[in-house]
Amino acid sequence: KPSGNCDVHMGVDGKGMNFRCQDCHKTRNHMISGRSISVPVAEGDLSCEYCHTDRPHLADSLKAYHLNRHSKHVACQTCHIPVYSKCKPTKVYWDWSTAGKDLPHHKDKYGMPTFKKKKGSFKWQEAAKPSYFWYNGTVKRYILGDRINANGVTQLTKPVGDISDPASRIYPFKIHRGRQISDAVNKYLIAPQLWKGFWKHWDWDRAARNGMRYAGLDYSGKYEFVDTVMYWGLTHEVVPKERALSCAQCHPTLARAPYCARCHKPEPGVDFKKLATQGMDFKLLLEKGRDVAALVGQTDYLNFKALGYAGDPIETGGRFRKLPLSTTVVQKKML
């Protein structure tokens, strides 16, 4: 039961729409629509466009025109979920290697536990900035029995996409890191028996042996802990539209004069600076106690170079330099 400022769909305080889960996650024959890339089972796709269409900005204005053009390259969530876990901390690191030990129990600055004997050590984050990647709806997944990355971090899930792929759009993700038990000889992750296993006797070797027997995989008798990472797509916690990322927070070009007048002719009564900077106010979030000091005044929020652009696309150009071959041209050639 969040507030509308935490999630405009599920908010129950008059600022939200008081949605139930099933208002979006429709169910038919026990199949629930909606999926997370962090789990392997998908029972039906779900996207913002199912309700809002692929031209969601309805106003007859210059800004709405440009925002609707963005929807071909940028997911709705990218602008409308500028931070996640802004009302309650989320776990961003989980180290299983310390589980079973008798370590001190402390709480971090958010009041969250940093250690539990049953599950190990944790790190938490509040009002966290997403990580942004190209995503075309395809996911690379680690399946039990796959070899781990012996020289680095094993990716359990990873969104697939590329700046040159027309089906890809920029999406926001939470990155969850951890350390998990693996077979030191066979070089794959172990599914240890926890319930009525490790949580009873605190013996990783015994838990690994029993767990892998149930999984039908060989256990060498030697285990080690390895680094892992998961990418979780962000779809919940949509903020009210007035708090979406502003044009200037994404585009450095629009964060300075002449703002929109770089391309558009000034008109009386049109405040280009206000137009470009309307959006999420991180100063206000900071005043309310949220952990966003590093985000105040930030621009190039998505990090265009990390996404494959030469710089701000307004200055360096978009991702497609050549016109697509239209179906009309194809049909004429066929005739």
N, C-alpha and C positions, 0 to 999 in steps of 0.2 A: 504494500500500500504506500507507494512513494508519493512525493509531491509532484505537481505538474512541472516544476522547474527541474526535477530530477528526470522525469520521463513524461512527456506531454501526452502520450497515449494512455499510460497506466495511472496517471496522476489522479488522486482522489480528493484533492483539496479545492476543487472549483477551478483550478488552473489547468487541469488535465481532462481527459475524456473518459476516465474511469473504465478503461477496457479490461475485459477478462482475457486470459491467455487465448481462449478459443475464438475470440473475435477476429484474430489474425490467423491463428493456427487451426484452420478448419480441419475437421476430422470426417473421414468417410470410410466405412468398413474397418474401423480401428486403425486406419492409416492417418497419421497426423502430418499435415503439411508444415514445411519449415525444416531447415537443417543447419547444423553447425559443422564447420570443416574440422572441428576437433574430435568428432565422433564418426564412425564409419557408416552408420545407417542413415539413409535418406528416404523418407516416405512421401516425398512430394516437395516441389520447389515453392518458394515464397519470396516475393520481393516487394519493395515499396511501390513499384509501378503498378502492381495489381489494383491498388486503390487510387494512386495519385497520377497514373499514366506516365508516359515518357516525356511529357511536357507539363510538369507539375506546377509551374509558376504561371498563374492565370491572369495576372494584371497586364493591362495593355500599356506597357512601359518599356523604356530602353533597358532597364535593369533586368526585367523579366525575360526580355528577348535574349540577352546574353546568358542568363542563368539556364534557360532552356537549351541553349546550344551546349552548355557545359555538360548536360545530362548524357550526352553521347560519349563522354570521355571520363566523367567523374560520377561516382555513385552518390546517391542522395545522402547516405550515411557520412560521407567524407566531410561535408559541410555542416550537416545537422547533428553530428555527434563530435563536437570539437574536443571534448575530454570524456573519459569514461571513469566509472566508479567515483563520481564527484560527490556523492552523498554517503558513500560507505566504502571503506578501503577494500582492495582486492589483492589476492595473493599473486605475486609475480615471480616468485622463486620458491622452490620446494626441494630440499635436500634430504633424501631418504637415508643417506649414509649415516646420519646421526641418530636415527630411530633405534630404540632399544637401549640407549645410553641414559645414564642418570645425570643429566645436565641441568643447570639452573633454568628456571622458568621465568623469563622476563617478558615485558610488554614494550612495544616500540612507541614512537611518538604519536601513533594513531590509537594507542591502547589495545593493539592486537598482539596475540602471543607470537613469540619468535621461536618457540620450541614446544613440541609435545612428544612425549616418549613414544607413543604409538606411531607417529608419522614423521618425526624428524624436525628439521629447522625450516623456518619460513622467512620470507621478506614480503612486505606489503607496500602498496602504493595507493594514494588517493588523488583524485582529480588528475589522472594521468593522461599525457598526450599520446594519441595513437601512433602507431607506425604505419606508413603508407606503402602499398605495393599495387602493381598491376595485377588484375585478377579477372579471369574469363569464365569462372565457375567450375574449373577443373582443379582437383586437389591431388598432390602427391602425399601418400600416406605410408607410414611404417606399419607393416603387418608382422605379427609375432612370428619369429623365425627368420626375418630378414636380417642380413648382416648390418652391424652398426658401423658408424664411421670411426674406425679405430684411431685415426689421427686428428680428430676434431670433434665437433658437436653433432650428435645424431638428430636429424630432423624427423619428428614424429608426424607432423603435418606441415605442408607448405602450399600456399596459394600459387597457382600457375598462371602466368600472364606475362605480357611484354609490351613495351611501348609501340612496337611495330605491328601488334596484333589488333585488328579492328574490333574483335570481340572483347577485348580487355578494357576495363575501366579502373580508375584509381579507387581503391577501397581502404578503409581504416581497419587496423588489426591490433589486437593485444598480443604481445609476445610473452609467453610463459616459459621460463627456464627452470631446469631442475637437474638433479643427479639421481639416477636410478640404477638398480642392481642389474648386472649383465653377466653372462658366462665368459670368463676370462680366456677360455680356450676356443669355444665355438663362435665367439664374437657375435652374439645376439642377446637381446634383452631377455631377462628372466621374468616370468609371471609368478612371484612367490605366493605361497599360501599364507594369507594374513589372518583371516577369521579362523579361529580354532587352530591357529598355526603360530606364526611369528608373534602375534599379539598375546599369545599364551606362554610361549617358552623363550622368546627373544633370541632365537638361534637362526641367523640368516641362512646358514648352510642347510639346515633341516627344512626351512621354509622354501628354499629354492628347489631342493630335491623333490619335495612333495608337490609343489606347484607345477613343476615341469613334467612330472609324471601325469598329473591330471591334464596338462596341456598337450601331452603326446609328443614332447620334444626331449631330446637328449640333454642331460646335464652332466658336465665334465667333472664336477666336484670342486671346481675352482670358480670363485666369483670375484667381481670387482664392481666399483661404481663408476658410471660414465655420465658425461654431460649430455643433456637432451634439451630440445626446444620445440615448442608448439606454437602455432599461429592460430589465434582465435578471431574469427570475424566479429565485428561489432555492429549490432543492429538495434539493440535496446538502448534506452537512455537518450532518445531523441529530445532535444531541447526545444522550447518554443521558437518559432521561426525568427523572432526578433533577435535571438541569441545564436543564430548560426554564424559560422565564420564570415567575416566581412571580406569584400573584394581585396582590401588593402592588406589583410592578414595573410592572404595567399600570395598576392602579387606585389612585390617590392615596387614595381613601376607605379602602382596606384596608391602607394603609401606616401607619395611626395607630389608636390605641385608639378604640373598642372592637373594631376589626377586624371579624371576621364577626358579632360580637354586635350589630352595628348592625341586623341583620335577624333573626338566629337567637338563640334562647334558649340561654344558657350551660348546659353540662352538665358534671358532674364528670368529670375525666379528659380533657377536650377542650381542648387549648391552641390557641385561635383565632389567637394571634399566630404560633405556629409553623406552623400550617396555612396562613396567608396569605402567609408569607414564605419557605416552602420553594421552592427553585428555583436558578437560575443564581447562582453566587457570583462576582461580578466582582472582588472583592478577591483571591480565590484565583487567578483568571486573571492579575491584575496581578502577584501575587507570582511567578508562573511566567514573567513577562517579556512577557506580551501587552500590547499597546498599548490598554488599556481604562480608563485612569484617569478619563476623562470619564464613564464609565458607572457607576462605583461610587456606590451610593446613589440612583440615578435611579429616579423613578417617572413615571407617565404616559408610559411608554416608547413607545407607539404614537402619541402626540400626538392625543388624541381630537378636539380642536377642528379640527385640520387635516383630519381625516377627515369632518368635518361635524356632529359632536355638539356640543351646547351645553357639554359638560364631561364629567366622568366619568359614564358611563351609569348607574352605581349610584345617583348622586344626581339626575341630570337626566332619566333615562329612556332607553329603547332607541330604535332608529331607526324602529320601526313603532308609531304611536300608535293605529291603528285595527285592529280584528280583521279578518282576511281573510274573504272570502265563501267558506264551505266548500262542498264539492261536494254535501253533503247538502242545504243550503239551496237550491242551484241545482236539484237534482233535484226537490225539493218544489214549487218554482215552476213547473217544466216540467210537472208533473202537474196 
